[in-house]
């Protein structure tokens, strides 16, 4: 069954998929005519002493589906690969469009979210949070999930701060 969807009254919802069936759920939801966003990130893996990059869902077992609330929720829930809509109740709660758009903004041209190209001692600026607009020095990647450590210079004190890489930018 294919649904005719207009942009009017459509919202993003979080959909939980069966384990490792994000692609399957995406395929069948798109086949039904829904707009689906499955954020993909690139992660480094060591295989046979070589560093390779694999593409994995940014949020394992979850994706975003855009549809008209309660009237189309059952079409989504009864799709292959879909476990449930979140939160699990009679009326799922919509995700605001800017949230999904901010995740999409992290992706590069091919749609994959990659770590920023930062090197030790690069000057960086914090983009949001309590340290917004403070300048620091990039120290290291602290995890494969995208956390970085930067050094912030305060009055007579240098603080180390761990942040997600999306919260900093390279300063010129």
C-alpha positions in Angstrom: 0.0 0.0 0.0 1.4 3.4 -1.0 0.2 6.5 0.8 -0.1 9.9 -0.8 1.6 12.3 1.6 1.7 16.1 1.5 3.9 18.3 3.6 1.0 19.6 5.5 0.6 18.3 9.1 3.5 15.9 8.8 6.0 15.6 11.7 9.1 13.6 12.5 8.8 10.7 14.9 11.4 8.3 16.3 10.9 4.7 15.3 12.6 1.8 17.0 13.6 -1.0 14.7 14.3 -4.6 15.3 18.0 -5.3 16.1 20.2 -4.6 13.1 17.2 -4.1 10.8 17.4 -0.3 10.3 18.0 -0.7 6.5 15.1 -3.2 6.2 12.7 -0.9 8.1 13.9 2.1 6.0 13.3 0.1 2.7 9.8 -0.9 3.6 8.8 2.4 5.0 10.0 4.2 1.9 8.2 1.6 -0.2 5.0 2.7 1.6 5.7 6.3 0.7 7.0 7.6 4.0 10.0 10.0 4.3 12.7 8.3 6.3 15.9 9.6 7.7 18.5 7.0 9.0 21.6 8.9 10.1 24.8 7.0 9.2 28.2 7.6 10.6 31.7 6.3 9.7 33.7 4.6 12.4 37.2 3.4 12.3 37.9 -0.3 12.9 41.2 -2.3 13.0 41.0 -5.4 10.9 44.1 -7.5 10.4 46.3 -4.7 11.8 44.8 -2.2 9.2 42.5 0.7 9.9 39.3 0.4 7.9 36.2 2.5 8.0 32.7 1.1 8.3 29.4 2.8 8.0 27.0 2.2 10.9 23.8 3.9 12.1 24.4 6.9 14.3 21.6 5.6 16.6 21.6 1.8 16.4 18.0 0.4 16.2 16.4 3.8 15.6 15.5 6.0 12.7 13.2 9.0 12.0 10.0 8.7 10.0 7.9 11.6 8.9 4.1 11.2 8.8 0.8 12.5 9.9 0.4 11.6 13.6 -2.2 9.2 14.8 -3.9 8.7 11.4 -0.8 7.0 9.9 0.9 5.6 13.0 -0.5 2.1 12.5 0.9 2.0 8.9 4.4 2.7 10.4 4.0 0.2 13.3 3.0 -2.7 11.1 6.0 -2.3 8.7 8.6 -5.1 8.5 11.6 -4.3 10.6 9.8 -1.8 12.8 9.4 -2.6 16.5 7.5 0.4 17.8 7.2 4.2 17.8 8.6 6.2 20.7 7.5 6.9 23.3 5.5 3.7 23.6 2.0 4.9 24.3 -1.3 5.5 22.4 0.0 8.8 20.9 3.6 9.1 19.8 5.3 12.4 20.4 6.7 14.3 17.4 10.3 15.4 17.2 10.8 19.1 16.3 12.0 19.6 12.7 15.1 21.6 13.8 16.3 18.5 15.8 16.3 16.3 12.7 17.8 19.1 10.5 20.6 19.7 13.0 21.6 16.0 12.7 21.4 16.2 8.9 23.6 19.3 9.0 26.4 17.1 10.5 26.5 14.9 7.4 28.8 15.5 4.5 27.8 15.6 0.8 27.4 11.8 0.6 25.1 11.8 3.7 27.6 10.2 6.0 28.6 11.8 9.3 32.4 11.8 9.7 34.8 13.1 12.3 36.2 16.5 11.7 39.7 16.8 10.3 41.4 18.0 13.5 45.1 17.7 14.4 46.9 18.1 17.7 47.5 21.8 18.5 44.8 23.1 16.1 43.0 26.2 17.4 39.2 25.5 18.0 36.2 27.4 19.1 33.3 26.0 21.2 30.0 26.4 19.3 27.5 25.9 22.1 26.9 25.1 25.8 28.3 26.9 28.8 31.7 27.4 27.1 30.3 28.9 23.9 32.7 31.1 21.9 35.7 30.2 24.1 38.9 29.4 22.2 40.9 26.3 22.9 43.5 24.0 21.5 42.6 20.6 20.2 44.4 17.9 22.1 43.1 14.5 21.0 40.2 12.3 20.0 39.1 10.5 23.2 36.7 7.9 21.7 35.7 6.4 18.4 32.2 7.8 19.0 33.4 11.3 18.4 34.4 12.8 21.7 37.4 15.2 21.7 39.6 16.7 24.4 40.5 20.4 24.1 42.5 22.7 26.3 40.8 25.9 27.4 42.9 28.8 28.7 41.4 30.6 31.7 43.1 33.2 33.9 46.2 31.4 35.2 44.6 28.0 34.6 44.4 25.6 31.7 41.4 23.3 31.7 40.9 20.1 29.8 37.4 19.6 28.5 35.9 16.6 26.7 33.2 17.4 24.2 31.5 15.9 21.2 33.2 17.0 18.0 30.0 18.6 16.6 30.3 21.2 19.4 33.6 22.6 18.2 34.9 24.1 15.0 38.4 24.8 13.7 39.3 28.4 14.2 41.3 30.4 11.6 
